[in-house]
Amino acid sequence: MKVLVVHNRYRSEQPSGENNVVDAEVALLAAGGVQVSLFERRSDDIASMSLPQKAFVPLQVPWNRSARAALAARLQVERPDVVHVHNTFPLLSPSVLAACADARVPVVATLHNYGMVCPPGTLYRDGRICTDCVGHTPVPAVKHGCYRSSAVATVPMAANLTLNRSRWHSGVTRFFCISDAQRRLLVDAGMPASRMTVKHNFVTDPGVRRTGAGSHVLFLGRLTEEKGVPLLMAAWERLGGSLGLPLVIAGTGPLSDSVAAWAASRSDVSYVGLQDKASCQALTADAAAVVAPSAWLEAFGLVVVEAMAAGVPTVAPSHGAFTELISDGVTGQLYSPGSAPALADALRDVLADADRNQKMGDAARQRYDEDFTPAVGFRRLVEGYEAAIAAA
């Protein structure tokens, strides 16, 4: 099987789970004997463009003729059996679907977020979950400047969504949704249910697992409001050191300075900043629990599965993909979304009994072995490709 992966890489200055997923899948396919190649653009390249070129980038978000032509040339030379599209923003555009249609190559597309129904792909605005654009023309997104808090910056994304909705629906043979929660929402918004299947992201076995009770509670991720950092801080204040374990916060983002100042004022909080992969794995394996307090509807939740692989239970809100990733009271603890008291109670519960905590960690690892290993990920990828090829 020959697969061409199409992806616009996000900026390297901020960690991207989507970039990591694409890299992991490409490596997995190659290791499994699939002939896989990459057609990429990099958002980092925008910084080195001339001012006229930079000004032209937003105009190409809905349709990029040069990207279409370049992909068409690649398809003519390589003649893949299937094209796997990931992100097309901002340097590729849905014009890549037209190139595939011209070459009569079936397309599989992974939906990493809610970009098919929400211009910034987050379903989050002004500190709350927002579905104003779901199933409608995305005028509210422009009105509220949902991308980078700018109406002007949001216009190209809203235009992209509006102008290319039917092309996505007709030009993709099979969609990979990364959770059932995401699939249900998108189908309800009008996407073609018969061509949408759930393929969870996989996680490579970290090679390290928790061996004791754990020495801290861990938050690992971008320090933003939507990731629930302010909620976590409020919940931790309510606990007042009663857990007997410190909170370790690893990551970076817009709230880095406020988190660092808050951590410096407390003896039970440690802010360690951005960590490399090995350090993140070590921090996870040494955790009594991992907390993922996202305020938005996570389409997946990679940090939860990474904790599963290390045999560590997770605390998360009962919305989005978390309800299918976490078995409440079995592999982790769910709480009422947006409630600091509920989050504090869930943290108490998951740590109250060491034996129960250990059993939850063991159950989490078992769930990982069943559903999220590279072997499972490879099988589901190939099954999806074969189904798309057969349908075409």
Disulfide bonds with the S-S distance in Angstrom:
none
